[in-house]
Amino acid sequence: MDKTYLFLADGFEEIEALATVDLLRRAGIDVETVSINPTLAVLGAHNIEVAADILLKDCKEGARMYIVPGGMPGAKNLADNANVCRLLSSQHEAGGKIAAICAAPAVVLAPLGILDGYDATCYPGFEEGVTAGGAHHKNQRVVVDRNVITANGPSSAIPFALSIIEALKDQDVADKVASGILL
């Protein structure tokens, strides 16, 4: 499947989600935002309401990549959703690509065993959740380990998105997008 999905739950970190989607679309990546709510409306952690592209029931298995933004309680809301967890676990078992930022590596990915044996990063204060999930915590903005990309927080949204672009396209496309935003 050529589709990439970014999950949205009430309480998501707006910068992490929207900057990522923006840059991926600039790179020509087919990315859709996915509401886990009964409607397309999702309220961010800082009271910015967005309309997702699709509902979770329309999200397909076997995506090119699943992306999990952080923010609280957004990451917890995603972790509490059995369908999100099923999609992520299935993706990981198939060797598919997954990216998570901020609290999401610790709160969503680690409990599913997705980070077991991987290098990963997360928002400061969530390191114990990452290491309890079997990961080797790295104090870096972005960590790419095999098919999993993790980042540490809102200020890393742009390098996070550029790492996703490199993983889904190539370094040249990531460099062109970075240049286009004056990075």
C-alpha positions in Angstrom: 0.0 0.0 0.0 1.2 3.5 -0.9 -0.7 5.2 1.9 0.8 6.7 5.0 -1.4 7.4 8.0 -1.0 9.7 11.0 -3.3 9.0 14.0 -5.1 11.8 15.8 -6.7 11.6 19.2 -8.0 14.3 21.4 -5.1 15.8 23.2 -2.6 15.4 20.3 0.4 17.7 20.1 -0.5 20.0 17.2 3.0 20.9 16.1 4.1 17.3 15.9 1.1 16.2 13.9 0.5 19.1 11.6 4.2 20.0 10.8 4.8 16.4 10.0 1.7 16.1 7.6 2.7 19.5 6.0 6.2 18.4 5.2 5.2 14.9 4.0 2.7 16.5 1.6 5.3 18.9 0.3 7.4 15.8 -0.4 4.6 14.3 -2.4 3.9 11.5 0.2 0.3 10.3 0.3 -0.5 10.9 4.0 -3.9 11.0 5.6 -4.8 12.0 9.1 -6.9 9.5 11.0 -9.4 10.4 13.7 -10.0 7.8 16.4 -13.1 9.8 17.4 -16.6 9.0 16.1 -16.3 12.1 13.9 -13.5 13.8 11.9 -13.1 16.5 14.5 -10.1 16.1 16.8 -9.1 18.6 19.5 -5.4 19.2 20.1 -3.7 19.6 23.4 -3.7 23.4 23.0 -7.4 23.6 22.0 -6.8 23.7 18.2 -9.5 21.7 16.5 -8.7 20.0 13.2 -10.7 17.9 10.8 -9.0 14.6 10.1 -9.1 13.2 6.6 -10.6 9.9 7.5 -12.1 7.9 10.4 -10.2 5.0 12.0 -12.6 2.5 10.5 -11.4 3.6 7.1 -7.7 3.2 7.9 -6.2 0.3 6.1 -3.8 -2.3 7.4 -0.4 -2.7 5.8 0.2 1.0 5.3 3.5 2.4 3.9 4.0 3.9 7.4 1.9 4.6 10.5 2.8 7.9 12.4 2.0 8.5 16.0 2.2 12.1 17.4 2.6 12.7 21.1 0.9 15.1 23.4 -1.0 14.2 26.5 -3.6 12.9 26.8 -3.4 12.3 23.0 -0.8 9.6 23.3 -2.7 7.9 26.1 -5.9 8.0 24.1 -4.1 6.3 21.2 -2.6 3.7 23.5 -6.1 3.0 24.9 -7.5 2.3 21.4 -7.5 -1.4 20.6 -7.8 -0.8 16.8 -4.8 1.6 16.8 -2.8 -0.9 18.8 -3.8 -3.8 16.4 -2.7 -1.8 13.3 0.6 -0.8 14.9 1.3 -4.4 16.1 0.5 -5.9 12.8 2.6 -3.3 11.0 5.6 -4.1 13.3 5.1 -7.9 12.9 5.2 -7.5 9.1 8.4 -5.4 9.3 6.6 -2.2 8.2 7.5 1.3 9.0 6.4 3.2 12.1 7.2 6.6 13.5 6.4 8.1 16.9 7.3 11.4 18.6 7.3 12.9 22.1 5.4 10.7 24.6 4.2 8.3 22.0 7.3 6.1 21.8 6.9 5.4 25.6 3.2 5.5 25.9 2.0 3.8 22.6 4.9 1.8 21.0 6.8 0.5 24.0 3.9 -1.3 25.7 3.2 -3.1 22.4 6.8 -4.4 22.3 7.5 -2.5 19.1 10.7 -0.9 20.7 12.1 -4.1 22.1 15.8 -4.2 21.1 15.6 -0.9 19.3 17.4 2.4 19.9 14.7 5.1 20.6 14.1 8.5 22.0 11.2 10.2 23.7 10.1 13.3 25.5 12.1 13.9 28.7 10.5 12.2 31.7 9.2 9.3 29.6 12.5 7.5 29.3 11.5 4.8 31.8 8.6 3.8 29.7 10.8 3.4 26.7 13.4 1.3 28.5 10.7 -0.7 30.2 9.5 -1.6 26.7 13.0 -3.0 25.9 14.4 -0.1 24.0 17.8 1.5 24.4 17.1 5.2 25.2 19.2 7.7 23.2 19.3 11.3 24.3 18.9 12.6 20.7 16.3 14.6 18.9 15.5 11.9 16.3 16.5 8.2 16.3 16.2 6.0 13.2 16.6 2.3 13.9 15.7 -0.1 11.1 12.0 0.5 10.4 11.2 2.7 13.5 11.7 6.4 13.7 11.3 8.2 17.1 11.7 11.8 18.1 11.8 13.6 21.4 9.2 16.4 21.2 7.7 19.4 19.5 10.9 21.2 18.5 12.0 18.1 16.7 8.9 17.9 14.5 10.7 19.2 11.4 13.8 16.9 11.7 11.3 14.0 12.5 9.3 14.7 9.4 12.5 15.0 7.3 13.6 11.6 8.6 10.3 10.2 7.6 10.6 11.7 4.1 14.1 10.2 3.8 12.7 6.8 4.9 9.8 6.9 2.4 11.5 8.7 -0.5 15.2 9.5 -0.2 17.7 12.0 1.2 17.5 14.1 -2.0 13.8 14.7 -1.5 14.2 15.4 2.2 16.9 17.9 1.3 14.7 19.6 -1.2 11.9 19.9 1.3 14.3 21.3 3.9 15.6 23.8 1.5 12.1 24.9 0.5 11.3 25.8 4.2 14.7 27.6 4.5 16.2 25.0 6.7 
